[in-house]
Amino acid sequence: MVMAISLIVIVVASLLFHVVSPWWITPLASNWKQMDDTLAITLVVTGIFFVGINLFVAYALWRYRHRDGSRAAYEPDNHKLERWLFAGTSVAIMALLAPGLFVYAEYVRPPDDALVVEALGQQWQWHYRYPGRDGKLGLTDTRHVKADNPFGLDPDNPAGHDNIVVSGDLHLPLNKPVKVLLRSNDVLHDFYVPHFRARMNIVPGMVTSFWFTPTLAGRYEILCAQLCGVGHYNMRGYVVVEDEAAFQKWLGAQPTFASLMAKPGGGIAPTTGSGPEARVAQGKSLAQSKGCIACHTIDGAPGVGPTWKGLYGKTETMTDGSAVLVDEAYLKDDILNPQTRVVKGFPPIMPKVPFNDDELAALVAYIQSLGSAPPATKTQK
Protein backbone atom coordinates (compact mmCIF):
# COMPACT_ATOMS: atom_id res chain seq x y z
CA MET A 1 0.00 0.00 0.00
CA VAL A 2 2.82 2.38 0.82
CA MET A 3 4.35 1.92 -2.64
CA ALA A 4 0.99 2.41 -4.36
CA ILE A 5 0.31 5.64 -2.46
CA SER A 6 3.86 6.86 -3.17
CA LEU A 7 3.39 6.34 -6.92
CA ILE A 8 0.10 8.26 -6.89
CA VAL A 9 1.74 11.12 -4.98
CA ILE A 10 4.59 11.21 -7.52
CA VAL A 11 2.15 11.41 -10.44
CA VAL A 12 0.09 14.20 -8.85
CA ALA A 13 3.20 16.14 -7.81
CA SER A 14 4.67 15.85 -11.32
CA LEU A 15 1.49 17.19 -12.93
CA LEU A 16 1.28 20.08 -10.47
CA PHE A 17 4.96 20.89 -11.02
CA HIS A 18 4.37 21.09 -14.76
CA VAL A 19 1.39 23.42 -14.29
CA VAL A 20 3.08 25.84 -11.88
CA SER A 21 6.64 25.47 -13.20
CA PRO A 22 8.43 28.75 -14.01
CA TRP A 23 10.64 27.04 -16.63
CA TRP A 24 8.52 27.58 -19.71
CA ILE A 25 10.06 27.86 -23.16
CA THR A 26 11.33 31.29 -24.23
CA PRO A 27 9.11 33.54 -26.41
CA LEU A 28 9.25 32.54 -30.07
CA ALA A 29 11.19 34.88 -32.36
CA SER A 30 11.10 32.98 -35.65
CA ASN A 31 8.75 31.10 -37.95
CA TRP A 32 9.25 27.73 -36.25
CA LYS A 33 6.03 27.42 -34.27
CA GLN A 34 5.99 23.85 -35.62
CA MET A 35 8.92 23.12 -33.32
CA ASP A 36 6.88 24.20 -30.30
CA ASP A 37 3.93 22.12 -31.49
CA THR A 38 6.16 19.07 -31.91
CA LEU A 39 7.58 19.54 -28.42
CA ALA A 40 4.06 19.84 -27.04
CA ILE A 41 3.00 16.61 -28.77
CA THR A 42 6.04 14.82 -27.34
CA LEU A 43 5.26 16.13 -23.87
CA VAL A 44 1.61 15.09 -24.07
CA VAL A 45 2.32 11.58 -25.39
CA THR A 46 5.09 10.84 -22.89
CA GLY A 47 3.00 12.43 -20.12
CA ILE A 48 0.04 10.16 -20.87
CA PHE A 49 2.25 7.10 -20.74
CA PHE A 50 3.95 8.33 -17.55
CA VAL A 51 0.62 8.85 -15.78
CA GLY A 52 -0.99 5.69 -17.18
CA ILE A 53 1.88 3.33 -16.39
CA ASN A 54 2.41 4.63 -12.87
CA LEU A 55 -1.29 4.55 -12.02
CA PHE A 56 -1.53 1.02 -13.46
CA VAL A 57 1.37 -0.12 -11.30
CA ALA A 58 -0.23 1.53 -8.26
CA TYR A 59 -3.52 -0.25 -9.02
CA ALA A 60 -1.74 -3.58 -9.51
CA LEU A 61 0.07 -3.17 -6.19
CA TRP A 62 -3.25 -2.55 -4.46
CA ARG A 63 -5.41 -5.04 -6.37
CA TYR A 64 -2.98 -7.93 -6.21
CA ARG A 65 -1.47 -7.24 -2.80
CA HIS A 66 -0.58 -10.25 -0.69
CA ARG A 67 -3.41 -11.61 1.43
CA ASP A 68 -3.50 -14.57 3.78
CA GLY A 69 -4.72 -17.69 2.00
CA SER A 70 -4.58 -16.15 -1.48
CA ARG A 71 -2.58 -17.66 -4.32
CA ALA A 72 -1.36 -16.12 -7.56
CA ALA A 73 -2.93 -17.36 -10.79
CA TYR A 74 -0.50 -18.53 -13.47
CA GLU A 75 -1.32 -17.02 -16.88
CA PRO A 76 1.52 -17.52 -19.40
CA ASP A 77 -0.30 -15.87 -22.32
CA ASN A 78 -2.81 -13.05 -22.80
CA HIS A 79 -3.12 -12.42 -26.52
CA LYS A 80 -5.81 -9.80 -26.13
CA LEU A 81 -3.65 -7.70 -23.80
CA GLU A 82 -0.64 -8.15 -26.08
CA ARG A 83 -2.62 -6.90 -29.08
CA TRP A 84 -3.78 -3.84 -27.17
CA LEU A 85 -0.24 -3.09 -25.99
CA PHE A 86 1.17 -3.55 -29.49
CA ALA A 87 -1.46 -1.27 -31.06
CA GLY A 88 -1.21 1.40 -28.37
CA THR A 89 2.60 1.48 -28.47
CA SER A 90 2.63 1.68 -32.28
CA VAL A 91 0.18 4.59 -32.33
CA ALA A 92 2.17 6.42 -29.65
CA ILE A 93 5.47 5.99 -31.51
CA MET A 94 3.90 7.24 -34.75
CA ALA A 95 2.46 10.22 -32.91
CA LEU A 96 5.95 11.01 -31.59
CA LEU A 97 7.91 10.50 -34.82
CA ALA A 98 5.61 11.57 -37.64
CA PRO A 99 5.28 15.30 -36.77
CA GLY A 100 9.03 15.58 -36.27
CA LEU A 101 9.78 13.99 -39.64
CA PHE A 102 7.52 16.45 -41.46
CA VAL A 103 8.93 19.44 -39.57
CA TYR A 104 12.54 18.35 -40.14
CA ALA A 105 11.93 17.89 -43.85
CA GLU A 106 10.82 21.52 -44.05
CA TYR A 107 13.57 22.62 -41.64
CA VAL A 108 16.35 21.66 -44.07
CA ARG A 109 14.56 22.81 -47.26
CA PRO A 110 14.97 26.62 -47.42
CA PRO A 111 13.08 28.96 -49.76
CA ASP A 112 14.81 29.97 -52.98
CA ASP A 113 15.08 33.61 -51.87
CA ALA A 114 16.77 32.84 -48.54
CA LEU A 115 19.85 34.85 -47.54
CA VAL A 116 22.80 32.45 -47.27
CA VAL A 117 25.08 32.93 -44.25
CA GLU A 118 27.87 30.62 -43.12
CA ALA A 119 28.74 30.05 -39.46
CA LEU A 120 32.05 28.51 -38.42
CA GLY A 121 32.54 26.88 -35.02
CA GLN A 122 36.01 26.78 -33.53
CA GLN A 123 37.09 26.25 -29.93
CA TRP A 124 35.62 28.43 -28.45
CA GLN A 125 34.39 31.11 -30.81
CA TRP A 126 32.11 31.82 -33.76
CA HIS A 127 32.96 33.29 -37.17
CA TYR A 128 30.41 34.29 -39.84
CA ARG A 129 30.60 34.77 -43.61
CA TYR A 130 28.22 36.71 -45.86
CA PRO A 131 28.14 36.74 -49.67
CA GLY A 132 29.01 39.95 -51.47
CA ARG A 133 26.97 41.91 -54.01
CA ASP A 134 26.91 38.94 -56.38
CA GLY A 135 25.19 36.83 -53.72
CA LYS A 136 27.80 34.06 -53.98
CA LEU A 137 30.11 32.52 -51.39
CA GLY A 138 33.64 31.99 -52.63
CA LEU A 139 35.44 28.67 -52.76
CA THR A 140 37.24 27.49 -49.63
CA ASP A 141 40.01 25.03 -48.86
CA THR A 142 41.53 23.90 -45.56
CA ARG A 143 44.98 24.68 -46.96
CA HIS A 144 44.16 28.39 -46.74
CA VAL A 145 42.89 28.36 -43.13
CA LYS A 146 44.86 30.71 -40.89
CA ALA A 147 44.32 33.50 -38.36
CA ASP A 148 43.14 36.11 -40.85
CA ASN A 149 41.30 33.58 -43.02
CA PRO A 150 39.41 31.18 -40.69
CA PHE A 151 37.09 29.94 -43.46
CA GLY A 152 40.01 29.14 -45.75
CA LEU A 153 38.77 31.37 -48.58
CA ASP A 154 40.73 30.82 -51.79
CA PRO A 155 42.49 34.13 -52.63
CA ASP A 156 42.53 33.13 -56.30
CA ASN A 157 38.76 32.67 -56.52
CA PRO A 158 37.11 35.97 -57.59
CA ALA A 159 33.73 34.96 -56.14
CA GLY A 160 35.16 35.19 -52.62
CA HIS A 161 36.83 38.59 -52.91
CA ASP A 162 33.66 40.46 -51.93
CA ASN A 163 32.69 38.00 -49.17
CA ILE A 164 32.39 39.53 -45.71
CA VAL A 165 33.91 37.68 -42.76
CA VAL A 166 33.17 38.83 -39.19
CA SER A 167 33.81 37.44 -35.73
CA GLY A 168 31.46 39.63 -33.69
CA ASP A 169 27.67 39.50 -33.66
CA LEU A 170 25.67 37.75 -36.37
CA HIS A 171 23.47 40.44 -37.96
CA LEU A 172 20.32 39.34 -39.79
CA PRO A 173 17.47 41.22 -41.51
CA LEU A 174 13.98 41.09 -40.03
CA ASN A 175 11.33 38.92 -41.72
CA LYS A 176 13.71 37.55 -44.35
CA PRO A 177 14.44 33.79 -44.68
CA VAL A 178 18.01 32.88 -43.77
CA LYS A 179 19.81 29.68 -44.72
CA VAL A 180 22.67 28.94 -42.31
CA LEU A 181 25.57 26.81 -43.52
CA LEU A 182 27.58 25.30 -40.65
CA ARG A 183 31.20 24.15 -40.51
CA SER A 184 33.74 23.28 -37.82
CA ASN A 185 37.47 23.84 -37.79
CA ASP A 186 38.17 21.35 -35.00
CA VAL A 187 35.61 19.31 -33.03
CA LEU A 188 31.86 18.70 -32.88
CA HIS A 189 29.85 21.86 -32.13
CA ASP A 190 26.16 22.79 -32.27
CA PHE A 191 24.68 26.12 -33.37
CA TYR A 192 21.67 26.83 -31.15
CA VAL A 193 19.46 29.92 -30.77
CA PRO A 194 16.75 29.09 -28.19
CA HIS A 195 14.45 31.97 -29.19
CA PHE A 196 14.40 30.71 -32.78
CA ARG A 197 13.85 27.03 -31.86
CA ALA A 198 16.69 26.50 -34.30
CA ARG A 199 19.76 24.33 -33.83
CA MET A 200 21.96 22.01 -35.85
CA ASN A 201 25.03 19.88 -35.19
CA ILE A 202 28.29 21.07 -36.75
CA VAL A 203 30.30 18.01 -37.74
CA PRO A 204 34.00 18.31 -38.68
CA GLY A 205 34.49 17.55 -42.36
CA MET A 206 30.84 18.20 -43.23
CA VAL A 207 28.65 21.18 -44.12
CA THR A 208 25.26 21.04 -42.39
CA SER A 209 22.45 23.54 -42.83
CA PHE A 210 19.00 24.70 -41.75
CA TRP A 211 16.86 27.79 -42.25
CA PHE A 212 14.60 30.13 -40.32
CA THR A 213 12.96 33.54 -40.62
CA PRO A 214 13.58 36.01 -37.76
CA THR A 215 10.21 37.55 -36.89
CA LEU A 216 11.08 39.77 -33.94
CA ALA A 217 13.82 42.42 -33.81
CA GLY A 218 16.23 42.08 -30.91
CA ARG A 219 19.47 40.55 -29.67
CA TYR A 220 19.41 36.80 -29.03
CA GLU A 221 22.07 34.56 -27.54
CA ILE A 222 23.81 31.87 -29.60
CA LEU A 223 24.91 28.78 -27.68
CA CYS A 224 27.02 25.76 -28.51
CA ALA A 225 24.82 22.79 -27.58
CA GLN A 226 27.51 20.10 -27.89
CA LEU A 227 30.27 19.57 -25.32
CA CYS A 228 33.33 20.79 -27.24
CA GLY A 229 36.02 21.06 -24.55
CA VAL A 230 36.76 22.85 -21.29
CA GLY A 231 35.65 26.21 -22.72
CA HIS A 232 32.33 24.87 -24.01
CA TYR A 233 30.25 26.82 -21.50
CA ASN A 234 31.70 30.09 -22.75
CA MET A 235 31.22 29.45 -26.47
CA ARG A 236 28.52 32.06 -26.89
CA GLY A 237 27.60 34.77 -29.33
CA TYR A 238 24.65 36.94 -30.30
CA VAL A 239 22.26 37.29 -33.21
CA VAL A 240 21.21 40.87 -33.90
CA VAL A 241 17.90 41.00 -35.78
CA GLU A 242 17.19 44.43 -37.29
CA ASP A 243 15.19 45.97 -40.09
CA GLU A 244 16.44 45.73 -43.67
CA ALA A 245 17.80 49.29 -43.78
CA ALA A 246 19.82 48.89 -40.57
CA PHE A 247 21.11 45.51 -41.73
CA GLN A 248 22.24 46.83 -45.11
CA LYS A 249 23.92 49.80 -43.43
CA TRP A 250 25.83 47.48 -41.09
CA LEU A 251 26.73 45.10 -43.91
CA GLY A 252 27.98 47.97 -46.10
CA ALA A 253 30.30 49.13 -43.32
CA GLN A 254 32.06 45.74 -43.08
CA PRO A 255 35.33 45.21 -44.98
CA THR A 256 35.44 42.60 -47.72
CA PHE A 257 37.80 39.64 -47.75
CA ALA A 258 39.89 41.28 -50.48
CA SER A 259 40.31 44.51 -48.50
CA LEU A 260 41.29 42.59 -45.36
CA MET A 261 43.92 40.63 -47.25
CA ALA A 262 45.30 43.89 -48.66
CA LYS A 263 45.82 45.32 -45.15
CA PRO A 264 49.23 44.83 -43.50
CA GLY A 265 48.78 41.87 -41.17
CA GLY A 266 45.22 41.20 -42.37
CA GLY A 267 42.81 40.23 -39.62
CA ILE A 268 39.08 40.07 -39.04
CA ALA A 269 38.90 41.36 -35.46
CA PRO A 270 37.01 44.64 -35.11
CA THR A 271 38.96 47.63 -33.89
CA THR A 272 37.62 50.62 -32.00
CA GLY A 273 40.17 53.24 -32.93
CA SER A 274 43.84 53.87 -32.30
CA GLY A 275 45.96 54.33 -29.21
CA PRO A 276 46.64 52.22 -26.10
CA GLU A 277 43.06 52.25 -24.82
CA ALA A 278 41.71 51.07 -28.17
CA ARG A 279 44.35 48.35 -28.31
CA VAL A 280 43.35 47.09 -24.85
CA ALA A 281 39.66 47.18 -25.82
CA GLN A 282 40.47 45.16 -28.94
CA GLY A 283 42.37 42.65 -26.81
CA LYS A 284 39.44 42.31 -24.42
CA SER A 285 37.10 41.68 -27.35
CA LEU A 286 39.47 39.05 -28.72
CA ALA A 287 39.71 37.32 -25.34
CA GLN A 288 35.95 36.93 -25.36
CA SER A 289 35.40 36.08 -29.02
CA LYS A 290 38.24 33.54 -29.20
CA GLY A 291 37.25 31.83 -25.95
CA CYS A 292 40.34 32.74 -23.89
CA ILE A 293 38.28 33.73 -20.84
CA ALA A 294 36.86 30.23 -20.72
CA CYS A 295 40.08 29.05 -19.06
CA HIS A 296 41.83 32.23 -17.85
CA THR A 297 40.14 34.37 -15.20
CA ILE A 298 40.79 38.10 -14.93
CA ASP A 299 40.05 38.53 -11.22
CA GLY A 300 42.63 36.23 -9.66
CA ALA A 301 40.20 33.35 -9.18
CA PRO A 302 41.52 29.85 -9.96
CA GLY A 303 40.70 28.46 -13.37
CA VAL A 304 41.68 25.85 -15.93
CA GLY A 305 44.69 28.01 -16.84
CA PRO A 306 46.71 30.67 -14.97
CA THR A 307 44.74 33.79 -14.07
CA TRP A 308 45.63 36.87 -16.09
CA LYS A 309 45.36 39.19 -13.11
CA GLY A 310 48.92 40.14 -12.12
CA LEU A 311 50.37 37.66 -14.60
CA TYR A 312 52.50 40.12 -16.58
CA GLY A 313 55.98 40.40 -15.05
CA LYS A 314 55.50 37.29 -12.91
CA THR A 315 57.98 34.41 -12.88
CA GLU A 316 56.25 31.13 -13.60
CA THR A 317 57.58 27.62 -13.01
CA MET A 318 57.18 25.22 -15.92
CA THR A 319 56.45 21.50 -15.74
CA ASP A 320 60.10 20.78 -16.56
CA GLY A 321 61.22 22.77 -13.51
CA SER A 322 62.48 25.82 -15.39
CA ALA A 323 61.51 29.36 -14.39
CA VAL A 324 60.28 31.81 -17.04
CA LEU A 325 59.59 35.52 -16.82
CA VAL A 326 56.15 36.38 -18.18
CA ASP A 327 56.98 39.25 -20.51
CA GLU A 328 55.72 40.24 -23.95
CA ALA A 329 57.92 37.73 -25.78
CA TYR A 330 56.85 34.86 -23.53
CA LEU A 331 53.14 35.68 -23.87
CA LYS A 332 53.28 35.87 -27.66
CA ASP A 333 55.18 32.59 -27.93
CA ASP A 334 52.92 30.86 -25.40
CA ILE A 335 49.74 31.99 -27.20
CA LEU A 336 50.97 30.84 -30.60
CA ASN A 337 52.59 27.61 -29.32
CA PRO A 338 50.73 26.66 -26.15
CA GLN A 339 52.10 23.12 -25.91
CA THR A 340 55.79 24.10 -26.06
CA ARG A 341 55.94 25.13 -22.40
CA VAL A 342 53.25 24.41 -19.81
CA VAL A 343 52.96 26.12 -16.44
CA LYS A 344 53.34 23.72 -13.53
CA GLY A 345 50.04 22.75 -11.92
CA PHE A 346 47.94 23.21 -15.07
CA PRO A 347 46.93 20.61 -17.69
CA PRO A 348 48.36 20.88 -21.23
CA ILE A 349 44.97 21.37 -22.89
CA MET A 350 45.20 24.84 -24.42
CA PRO A 351 44.34 24.62 -28.14
CA LYS A 352 46.38 26.36 -30.81
CA VAL A 353 44.21 29.37 -31.69
CA PRO A 354 45.29 31.36 -34.77
CA PHE A 355 46.20 35.03 -34.23
CA ASN A 356 47.73 37.55 -36.62
CA ASP A 357 50.34 40.06 -35.44
CA ASP A 358 47.84 42.82 -34.74
CA GLU A 359 45.54 40.55 -32.74
CA LEU A 360 48.48 39.11 -30.81
CA ALA A 361 49.72 42.57 -29.80
CA ALA A 362 46.21 43.59 -28.72
CA LEU A 363 45.75 40.48 -26.57
CA VAL A 364 49.13 40.98 -24.87
CA ALA A 365 48.23 44.62 -24.21
CA TYR A 366 44.99 43.51 -22.57
CA ILE A 367 46.79 40.98 -20.36
CA GLN A 368 49.30 43.64 -19.37
CA SER A 369 46.45 46.03 -18.48
CA LEU A 370 45.17 43.53 -15.89
CA GLY A 371 48.10 44.32 -13.64
CA SER A 372 51.70 43.30 -13.20
CA ALA A 373 53.32 41.20 -10.55
CA PRO A 374 55.13 43.25 -7.88
CA PRO A 375 58.89 43.42 -8.39
CA ALA A 376 60.92 40.94 -6.41
CA THR A 377 62.67 42.40 -3.37
CA LYS A 378 65.84 41.22 -1.70
CA THR A 379 65.70 40.41 1.98
CA GLN A 380 68.50 41.71 4.17
CA LYS A 381 70.05 39.49 6.73
C-alpha positions, 0 to 999 in steps of 0.5 A: 500500500505504501508503494501504491500511495507513493506512486500516486503522490509522484504522479500528482506532484509531477502534474502540479509541477508542470502546471506551476513550473516557471521554466517555460520555453522562451518567447518565439522569435522565428517562424518555427512554431511547428517546433513548439507544437512538436515539443508539445505533442512529445510532452503530451504523449510521454505524459500520458504514458507516464501517468498511465503506467504509474497509475496502473502499477499503483492499481496492480500493487493494491489489487494484487497485494498479498493476502493470507490464503490467497494464491497467484494465478498462473497465466503464461499468455494473454493475446488480447492484452498483447494486441492492445499493448502492441497497437497502443505502443505503435500509435504512440510511436507514430504520434511522436515521430511523424510530426518531427519527420515532417517538420525536419523535412521543411527545416532543411529545405529553405526557400529559394530567396533565402539569404545564405550565411555561413557560421564557423565553429572553432574552440571556443568562438564563432565566425560568420561569412556573408556573400558579397553583391553577387550573392555568392560565397567563394570557394574554400580550402583547408589549406588556406585556413589561418588566423586572418582567413578562418574559413580558408577562402581561396584568394585566387577565386574571384567569387570570394573577394567580396565575401564579408567575414566577421567574428562579432555579432551575427546580424540578420534582416527582419522577416527575411528567410536565412539559410545557415551553412555550418562548418567546424574547424576542429571538433563537434559543435552545435549552433543553437538559438533558443528563441528561434527554436533553431539548432543544428550539429556542426560536424568536422568535415561536413557542411550542415544547414537549416533555415529560419525567418527572424520575426522579432527584432532584438538581440538573441544569444547563440549557444554551442549545444555540444560539449566541445572542450573545457571552454564549451560553457563560454562558447557564446555569441549573439544574433542581432535582428534588425530591419532591412535598412539597418542591416544593409547599413551594417553590412555595407560598413564591413570590410570585404575579404579582399580589403582585409587581405590587402591590409598589413597583417590582415585580420578580421577582429574589429577595432575601435580606434587607435591608441593604447586604450583602443588596443586594450579594448580590442584585446578584451574583445578578442579574449571573449570572441576567441574563448580565452576567458573560458580558461583564464580568469581576470580577477585572480580566481583559480581556473583551468589556466593561470589567471591573467590578473597580475600575470604580466611580469611574474615568474612562472615555473614550468612543468620541466622545472624551469623558471620563465619571466612572463613578458611580452615575448613569452606571452606571444610565444605561449599563445601561438605555441601553447604546448611548447611550455606548460605552467606547472600545476595546469593541464596541457589542454590549451588549443592552438588558436590562430592570431595575426600580429595585430591581434596578438599585440592587442591580446598581450596589451589587454593581459598587461592592463590587468596588472603586473606582478610586484617586483621581487625584493631582496631580503636583508640578513 
